[in-house]
Amino acid sequence: MADPRGFLNIRHRETQPRRPVPLRLLDYREVSERQRAGTLQAQASRCMDCGVPFCHQGCPLGNLIPEFNDLVYRQRMDEAADRLLQTNNFPELTGRLCPAPCEAACVLGINQPAVTIKQVEAELAGHLLDAGAFTPQPPARHTGARIAVVGSGPAGLAAAQQLTRVGHTVVVFERDEAPGGLLRFGIPDFKLDKRVLERRLEQLRAEGTIFRTGVNIGVDVGWDELRRDYDAVIIAIGAGVPRDLPVPGRELDGVHFAMQYLTDSNRVVSQARRSPRIDARGKHVVILGGGDTGADCLGTALRQQAASVTTLAIGQQPPAERGPGHPWPTVPPLFEVQSSHEEGGQRSYLASTVRFNGRQGRVIGVTVAETEFVAGSRLPKPGTEKLIKADLVLLALGFTGPEKAGLDEQVSIDFDNLGNVARDGYYHTGADNVFAAGDAGRGQSLIVWAIAEGRSVAAAVDRHLQGHTMLPAPVAPTDRAISIM
């Protein structure tokens, strides 16, 4: 373990510093900065000898958290990073983007602030990047099997890397112009510098993974054709169908899905597009939805110099601390102040959208009312309506499932009652040699779950083709995070 008295001597929790707000609003560089080595060592020392490390169960990947904390405390960074890579293909991504369910399960979190597990992981990933340690690991032999992975998000990339390393020929198909999925086009650069993603893609290519971009499976190439050409097909297309809000005025110009806005901005930042098609500059922006996507829209709109930004959430403001209804080690809903919230804008809760107001076909405002709870439903309370000025409205209400893209017609894939691709306990869809992983099969979820499922479906496919596998399978499709809904 780390320092046996670390959690007693150091009771405060210190996360990575962030760049000053006035400076970071001038560009799209990453907000977070590296933590000083002494601070990181001190924070790692707070990891206690808890006997049963519940953080293992809180992490879908099963990261060996007490072990790498101990090694960081002892300043054995190379060994700590190696320990992390044993369970996590992409710690540089989870260290930036994961909401850290492991910290909710930290035993120290019962009566103190939890260990900064995510921060330690992020710094270990930074150590790997600094050392140029993303060394390709090509297979020693090739099996002759060909596998198609459809989708290049975290689930698809994790599956591809695992299967390539055991000797299969893996081809990743991506309909966009470059691989990465929402990692590239949905996550703003101020949260994930795309050079980090490119470093990892270089490693995958050097190991032998093949990428085919600009190919829309189900349209450009049929699913049936793909099945004929490959020994196995993995569906890792994510849950890309956004949840709509069918209220009067939805058809007005200026009302967009959040992901349309974010992907447009990311293409401009990457210089793939000269100017934004959806621009918040000088506009009054209203964001519907208080989650991560809404926060990403907030940070982007502020950088585009919006006149004002208001975020509306239909539910109550979450508590600042764990409530009795969410005892340890469950993942509690907590009021979160992300980096974008530090930068500006207003947040409003218990706000139900009644209609979008327009003039000459363009949105000019949003009529909202106070939310009231009636027979388990959230409804606008009559008599509480008010108008919020809006030139641009962004719907960040989550996602309802994967795009079917010919799956139901060309492959006869079944979908469950939530709209996700149906699969058995081995990620098999029921169609011969077709598997599904990530958000396409489990619904909208976390990046850490996507990577875990990508590793697990790789093990399932390897076993299916070879009759056995040495690949780890951290989660089954029926697994769920430690939480009480």
Sequence and secondary structure as in RCSB ss.txt:
>XXXX:A:sequence
MADPRGFLNIRHRETQPRRPVPLRLLDYREVSERQRAGTLQAQASRCMDCGVPFCHQGCPLGNLIPEFNDLVYRQ
RMDEAADRLLQTNNFPELTGRLCPAPCEAACVLGINQPAVTIKQVEAELAGHLLDAGAFTPQPPARHTGARIAVV
GSGPAGLAAAQQLTRVGHTVVVFERDEAPGGLLRFGIPDFKLDKRVLERRLEQLRAEGTIFRTGVNIGVDVGWDE
LRRDYDAVIIAIGAGVPRDLPVPGRELDGVHFAMQYLTDSNRVVSQARRSPRIDARGKHVVILGGGDTGADCLGT
ALRQQAASVTTLAIGQQPPAERGPGHPWPTVPPLFEVQSSHEEGGQRSYLASTVRFNGRQGRVIGVTVAETEFVA
GSRLPKPGTEKLIKADLVLLALGFTGPEKAGLDEQVSIDFDNLGNVARDGYYHTGADNVFAAGDAGRGQSLIVWA
IAEGRSVAAAVDRHLQGHTMLPAPVAPTDRAISIM
>XXXX:A:secstr
   TTHHHH        B  HHHHTTS S SB    HHHHHHHHTT    SS HHHHHSTT   HHHHHHHHHTT
 HHHHHHHHHTT S HHHHHHH   HHHHT GGGGTS    HHHHHHHHHHHHHHTT       SS    EEEEE
  SHHHHHHHHHHHHTT EEEEEESSSSS THHHHTS TTTS HHHHHHHHHHHHHHT EEEES  BTTTB HHH
HHHH SEEEE     EE     TTTTSBTEEEHHHHHHHHHHHHTTSSSS SS  TT EEEEE  SHHHHHHHHH
HHHTT SEEEEE SS    SS  TTS TTS        HHHHHS EEE SEEEEEEEEETTEEEEEEEEEEEEET
TEEEE TT  EEEE SEEEE   EEE   TTIIIII   B TTSSB   TTSB SSTTEEE THHHH S  HHHH
HHHHHHHHHHHHHHHHS   S     TT   S   
